[in-house]
Amino acid sequence: MTLEFLPPFGAVIFDLDGLAIDSETTYRVAWQAAGKALGYPLNDSLVRRFTGKSYDLIEEILESRFGTEFPTTNFRHESARFWHEKVEQSGIPRQPGLDELLETLKVRSIPYALATNSQAVYADKCLDYAGLSDEFPIRITRDQAITPKPAPDLFFIAAESLAVPPKQCIVLEDSETGAQAGLNAGMPVILVPETDESPSPIGEKVLAVLDSLDQVRILIENTCANHRVGSAESG
């Protein structure tokens, strides 16, 4: 972590899947189980392309790979069924450092929100399975935006809900799709990718690429100690 302080900011916007909670693993298991059940084996490389994307974009990837005869409706139903079976058994773990980061934001009275490409029904279930139902009162989901990430719509709605100018909202993302959405919104972005993912070119465009939410927390605490929170000009 080479960045010592964040630029002046007034709020933090979290992605959900893969950033706040480790749900991406559960989705991949469900996608691969559904593909196998339908006679379309999906390798690890293919399902990793789904990370951070809306279901419409996922279906476009599948049709590009297997042709328009791919049973997208059945795949959506089967993957949802397999996903529910898995998370009802095992729940969804929170990402390491999330609890401590949320506590820091609360203690410092820094507002925060959630902005996810997931539809509300899935976002609510994920938060419930992770024991976070009460932690994100401001939730912006796919249902509220005309266009999903990488379009900036979700982040603009989140900034408006937080009553903080977009350029003062720090975005936390784990995927290239989400990071690009934050950049498209004119927001400073911190990328916290999965440790086994190869470096992304977008890493050169974001504010920082960090290994964990603990490092995000340390950055915020250092920035607060340097009195750089909420001091940017509005606009």
C-alpha positions as CSV (number, residue, x, y, z in Angstrom):
1,M,0.0,0.0,0.0
2,T,1.8,3.1,-1.2
3,L,-1.0,5.7,-0.9
4,E,-0.7,7.4,2.5
5,F,-3.9,9.6,2.5
6,L,-7.1,9.7,0.5
7,P,-8.2,12.9,-1.2
8,P,-10.7,14.9,0.7
9,F,-14.0,12.9,0.7
10,G,-17.4,12.8,2.3
11,A,-18.8,9.3,1.9
12,V,-17.9,5.7,1.0
13,I,-19.8,3.6,-1.5
14,F,-19.5,-0.2,-1.2
15,D,-19.9,-2.8,-3.9
16,L,-21.6,-6.0,-2.5
17,D,-20.6,-9.2,-4.2
18,G,-16.9,-9.9,-3.9
19,L,-16.2,-6.7,-2.0
20,A,-18.3,-6.7,1.2
21,I,-19.2,-10.4,1.1
22,D,-17.6,-13.5,-0.5
23,S,-20.7,-14.3,-2.6
24,E,-18.8,-14.5,-5.9
25,T,-17.6,-18.0,-4.9
26,T,-21.2,-19.1,-4.2
27,Y,-22.3,-17.7,-7.6
28,R,-19.6,-19.5,-9.5
29,V,-20.4,-22.8,-7.9
30,A,-24.1,-22.3,-8.8
31,W,-23.3,-21.2,-12.4
32,Q,-21.1,-24.2,-13.0
33,A,-23.7,-26.6,-11.4
34,A,-26.4,-25.2,-13.6
35,G,-24.3,-25.4,-16.8
36,K,-23.4,-29.0,-16.1
37,A,-27.1,-29.9,-15.4
38,L,-28.1,-28.3,-18.7
39,G,-25.2,-30.0,-20.7
40,Y,-23.0,-26.9,-21.0
41,P,-19.9,-27.3,-18.9
42,L,-18.5,-23.9,-17.8
43,N,-14.8,-23.7,-17.0
44,D,-13.3,-21.5,-14.3
45,S,-12.0,-19.0,-16.8
46,L,-15.5,-18.5,-18.3
47,V,-17.4,-18.0,-15.1
48,R,-14.7,-15.5,-13.9
49,R,-15.8,-13.3,-16.8
50,F,-19.2,-13.0,-15.1
51,T,-17.7,-11.2,-12.0
52,G,-19.4,-7.9,-11.4
53,K,-21.7,-8.2,-14.4
54,S,-25.5,-8.1,-14.5
55,Y,-27.4,-11.2,-15.6
56,D,-28.2,-9.6,-19.0
57,L,-24.5,-9.3,-19.7
58,I,-23.8,-12.8,-18.3
59,E,-26.3,-14.2,-20.8
60,E,-24.7,-12.3,-23.6
61,I,-21.4,-13.9,-22.7
62,L,-23.0,-17.3,-22.7
63,E,-24.7,-16.8,-26.0
64,S,-21.5,-15.6,-27.5
65,R,-19.7,-18.7,-26.3
66,F,-22.4,-21.4,-27.0
67,G,-24.6,-19.7,-29.6
68,T,-28.2,-18.4,-29.4
69,E,-29.5,-21.8,-28.7
70,F,-28.1,-21.6,-25.1
71,P,-31.1,-22.1,-22.7
72,T,-30.7,-18.7,-20.9
73,T,-34.1,-18.9,-19.2
74,N,-33.4,-22.4,-17.8
75,F,-29.9,-21.4,-16.9
76,R,-31.2,-18.5,-14.8
77,H,-33.7,-20.7,-13.0
78,E,-31.3,-23.5,-12.4
79,S,-28.4,-21.3,-11.2
80,A,-30.8,-19.6,-8.8
81,R,-31.9,-23.0,-7.5
82,F,-28.4,-24.2,-6.9
83,W,-27.4,-20.9,-5.4
84,H,-30.2,-21.0,-2.8
85,E,-29.3,-24.6,-1.9
86,K,-25.7,-23.7,-1.2
87,V,-26.2,-20.5,0.8
88,E,-29.1,-22.0,2.9
89,Q,-26.6,-24.7,3.9
90,S,-23.5,-22.6,4.4
91,G,-24.5,-19.0,4.5
92,I,-22.2,-16.3,2.9
93,P,-19.0,-15.2,4.7
94,R,-18.2,-11.5,5.1
95,Q,-15.0,-10.3,3.6
96,P,-12.1,-10.0,6.1
97,G,-11.9,-6.6,7.6
98,L,-15.5,-5.5,6.7
99,D,-16.8,-5.3,10.3
100,E,-13.8,-3.2,11.4
101,L,-14.2,-0.9,8.4
102,L,-17.9,-0.4,9.0
103,E,-17.2,0.4,12.7
104,T,-14.6,3.0,11.7
105,L,-17.0,4.7,9.4
106,K,-19.7,4.8,12.2
107,V,-17.3,6.1,14.8
108,R,-16.1,8.8,12.4
109,S,-19.7,9.6,11.3
110,I,-18.8,9.0,7.7
111,P,-21.9,8.1,5.7
112,Y,-21.8,5.1,3.5
113,A,-24.0,3.2,1.0
114,L,-24.2,0.0,-1.0
115,A,-24.4,0.1,-4.8
116,T,-24.7,-3.3,-6.5
117,N,-25.6,-4.8,-9.9
118,S,-27.7,-7.4,-8.1
119,Q,-31.4,-7.0,-8.0
120,A,-32.9,-6.0,-4.6
121,V,-34.3,-9.5,-3.9
122,Y,-30.8,-11.0,-4.3
123,A,-29.0,-8.2,-2.5
124,D,-31.3,-8.5,0.5
125,K,-30.9,-12.2,0.6
126,C,-27.1,-12.0,0.4
127,L,-27.0,-9.5,3.2
128,D,-29.3,-11.7,5.3
129,Y,-27.2,-14.8,4.7
130,A,-24.1,-12.8,5.7
131,G,-25.7,-11.4,8.8
132,L,-25.6,-7.8,7.5
133,S,-29.3,-7.0,7.1
134,D,-29.1,-4.0,9.3
135,E,-25.7,-2.7,8.2
136,F,-26.6,-1.0,4.9
137,P,-29.7,1.1,5.3
138,I,-28.9,2.9,2.0
139,R,-28.9,0.2,-0.7
140,I,-28.9,1.0,-4.4
141,T,-29.7,-2.1,-6.6
142,R,-30.1,-3.0,-10.2
143,D,-33.8,-2.3,-10.0
144,Q,-33.2,1.4,-9.4
145,A,-31.0,2.1,-12.4
146,I,-31.8,2.2,-16.1
147,T,-28.3,0.8,-17.0
148,P,-26.1,-1.4,-14.7
149,K,-22.4,-1.1,-14.1
150,P,-20.1,-0.3,-15.9
151,A,-22.5,2.6,-16.5
152,P,-22.3,5.1,-13.7
153,D,-26.1,5.2,-12.9
154,L,-26.0,3.2,-9.7
155,F,-23.2,5.4,-8.2
156,F,-25.0,8.6,-9.2
157,I,-28.1,7.4,-7.4
158,A,-26.0,6.4,-4.3
159,A,-24.3,9.8,-4.2
160,E,-27.7,11.6,-4.4
161,S,-29.1,9.3,-1.6
162,L,-26.0,10.2,0.5
163,A,-26.4,13.9,-0.3
164,V,-22.7,14.0,-1.1
165,P,-21.2,15.2,-4.5
166,P,-20.0,12.3,-6.7
167,K,-16.4,13.5,-6.7
168,Q,-16.4,13.2,-2.9
169,C,-17.6,9.6,-2.8
170,I,-14.9,7.0,-2.4
171,V,-15.9,3.8,-4.3
172,L,-14.8,0.4,-3.1
173,E,-14.9,-2.3,-5.8
174,D,-13.4,-5.7,-6.5
175,S,-14.1,-6.0,-10.2
176,E,-13.0,-4.2,-13.3
177,T,-16.7,-3.7,-14.3
178,G,-17.5,-2.0,-11.0
179,A,-14.3,0.1,-11.0
180,Q,-15.0,1.3,-14.5
181,A,-18.5,2.4,-13.3
182,G,-17.0,4.4,-10.5
183,L,-14.6,6.1,-12.8
184,N,-17.4,6.8,-15.3
185,A,-19.2,8.6,-12.4
186,G,-16.1,10.7,-11.8
187,M,-15.5,9.2,-8.4
188,P,-12.2,8.1,-6.8
189,V,-12.1,4.3,-6.9
190,I,-10.2,1.9,-4.6
191,L,-9.9,-1.6,-6.2
192,V,-9.7,-4.6,-3.8
193,P,-9.5,-7.5,-6.2
194,E,-9.5,-11.2,-5.4
195,T,-6.0,-12.2,-4.6
196,D,-5.9,-14.9,-7.3
197,E,-6.9,-12.6,-10.1
198,S,-4.4,-11.3,-12.6
199,P,-3.6,-7.6,-12.6
200,S,-6.1,-5.5,-14.6
201,P,-5.2,-2.6,-16.8
202,I,-7.8,-0.5,-14.9
203,G,-5.5,-0.7,-11.9
204,E,-3.5,2.2,-13.5
205,K,-6.6,4.4,-13.5
206,V,-7.9,3.9,-10.0
207,L,-6.8,5.7,-6.9
208,A,-5.3,2.6,-5.3
209,V,-5.2,-1.2,-5.6
210,L,-5.3,-2.7,-2.2
211,D,-5.1,-6.2,-0.8
212,S,-7.8,-6.0,1.8
213,L,-10.5,-4.0,3.5
214,D,-8.1,-3.7,6.4
215,Q,-5.9,-1.6,4.2
216,V,-8.9,0.6,3.3
217,R,-9.6,1.1,6.9
218,I,-6.0,2.1,7.7
219,L,-6.1,4.6,4.8
220,I,-9.4,6.1,6.1
221,E,-8.0,6.4,9.7
222,N,-4.8,8.0,8.4
223,T,-6.9,10.4,6.3
224,C,-9.2,11.3,9.2
225,A,-6.2,12.0,11.4
226,N,-4.9,14.3,8.8
227,H,-8.3,16.2,8.7
228,R,-9.0,15.4,5.0
229,V,-12.6,14.1,5.4
230,G,-15.4,16.3,4.2
231,S,-13.2,19.3,3.4
232,A,-13.4,19.2,-0.4
233,E,-15.3,21.9,-2.1
234,S,-18.8,20.9,-3.1
235,G,-19.7,20.5,-6.7
